[in-house]
Amino acid sequence: MKNKITKEIIVPLALVVLAILLMNPFHFWMPDMMVMGMLVALLVLFGIFASFILKEKVFDERDDVNRSLAGRNAFLAGSAILMLGIVIQGYSHKVDSWLVITLIVMIIVKITTRFWNDKNL
């Protein structure tokens, strides 16, 4: 059990660190091969992270509520950051279409999943 929790903490942490390094916050020069390697590592880590989420098992009602709350908070945090990005870029009249598309997809998936769960569960 402890090993599983350790993996579930290390993988997201590595994912966050790698994503931050890809933004190049310290403005150090990165060769193209290094960036490509980091992108591959980021993709692999995201796949492992997604597999943890897909394999989650609900043991009781409290566990179900905790997972639901975590998902709701993650959705709200992600959509709030996207909205902030859209508003900030809107002031400079250069809204990146990826921000808008991501927000729309998040909202559509949230609503679709909610309707599907209400109908089938």
N, C-alpha and C positions, 0 to 999 in steps of 0.2 A: 504494500500500500504506500509506504513512504517513498519507494523508488518511483511509483507512478506519479505521485504528487511532485516529486523533484523534476521529472520530465515535463510535467505540465506547467512548471514554473520556468524552467530553463529555456524551453523552446520559444515561448512568447517573449521572454526577455531578449534572447538572441535575435528574434525577429525585429523587435523594436530598435535594438542597437544597430543592426544592419541597415534598417530603413533610415535611421538618423544619419549614419555614416554616408549613405547614398546622397543625402541632401548636401553633403560636403560643408558642414557647419564651421569647420576650422579653416576653410579655404585653402586646403592643401591640394596640390595637383595630383590627379589620379589618372594613370594611363588607361587607355581604352580596354585593355585586357583585364585590368583590375576591376573596372566597372562591370564588365561582362561577367566576370567571376562572381562579383557581389550580387548581381542580378540573378544569376543561377542559384546561388546560395539562398537568396531571399525567397525565390520561388519554391525551392525545396522545403525551407523552413515553414513557409505559409501552408504548403501541402500537409506537412506533419501537424501543424497547428489546427488546420481544418479537420484532419482526421480525428484529433482529440475531441473536437466539438461534435462531430458526427457520431462518435462512439459513446457519448455521454449516456449514462443510464440513470433513470430516476428510481430511487429506492423507497421514498415515502413522500407524503404531501409537503413536508417542509423542504425537502430537496427540490421538488418541483417548483415551489414558490421561489426558492433561492435562485434557481436557474432562470426562471421567468423574469425575475427582477434584474438579474445580471444582463440578460438579453435586452430588456427594455432600457436599462441605463446605457448600455453600449449603443443601441440605436439612437437614443436621444443625444448622446455625446457626439457620435459621428455626424448626425444630421445638423447639430448645432455648429460644429466646426465647418461643415460644408456651407451652411448658410452664412457664417461669418466670412468665409472666403469669397462667396458670391457677392456679399454686400461690399466688402473691401475692394474687390476688383470692379464692382459696379461703379464706384466713385471715380475710378480711372477710365471708365468706359471700355474696359478690356476683359469681359467676363469669359473665363476659360470654359469651354463647352463640357469638358470632362467633369467639372464640379457640378454643373446642372444635371448632366446625364446620370451621374452617380447618385445624386439626391433623388431624382425621379425613380430610378431603379430601386433604391432602398424603400421608398414610399410604396411603390407598386407591389414589391415582394411582401412588405409588412401587411398591407391590406389584403392581398391575395391569400397569404397564409392564414390570416385571421378568419376570413370567410370560409376557407377550406376546412379549418379546424372546427369552426362552429357547425358546419354542415356534416362533417364525417366523424367527429369525436363526441 
